[in-house]
């Protein structure tokens, strides 16, 4: 089974899609696909699909959706007599679980690459970190589960995946700063700070890249912009770590030439 959740939901068995077109069965499949091999309780599935407006028929309707998913799985099995839809989507005590044989899962692959990339960065191997984290980010095909209706449970899952994506991105940029790629990062960082206008890590990285590219005045302007946004929207000042970077740029601190912007996250 090949499962992809880092973008539109894709679940294929024997090369054939088992993703239903209807929204609620798609939600259920997404929930099961995010926890392969683990039981997802009936209560959790009902909470995801209906939230606080649970109809009396919810349990029966959920069983109908499970049957629809099993029919899709049966279509993908072909003439294989050794496996049934219930072997792939099994009923467990209090819930259901997806038991995909020989599974390929983009989220699991992403998490593995992120872990390895983080370790490489912490070990000082910027080249390996940049490569591993760049490969992890290439797995993303758009916002997580972008074509799946999300209830209270899936919404939290999506937030977690997107936060992990941003972490991988910040760390890949940190590795690239260590490798002296500041000039090539500026355009990407301008786009990212526009998309995440209150993110101090990205602002610090942009300030660092601009300073190293010979534009300290532009780095200081980025600090002023962020400070104005924080004051206006949250009524707070930039954190001490960002203020230290601002002061170092004002003073032309030689240490900035070897100071990766995202490292400020750990130093503060």
Secondary structure, 3 states (H helix, E strand, C coil): CEEECCCCCEEEECCEECCCCCHHHHHHHHHHHHCCCCCEEHHHHHHHHHCCCCCCCHHHHHHHHHHHHHHHHHHHHCCCCCCCHHHHEEEECCEEEECCCCCEEHHHHHHHHHHHHHHHHHCCCHHHHHHHHHHHHHCCCCCCCCCCCCCHHHHHHHHHHHHHHHHHHHHHHHHHHHCCCHHHHHHHHHHHHHHCCCCHHHHHHHHHHHHHCCCHHHHHHHHHHHHHHHHHHHCCCCCHHHHHHHHHHHHCCHHHHHCCCCHHHHHC
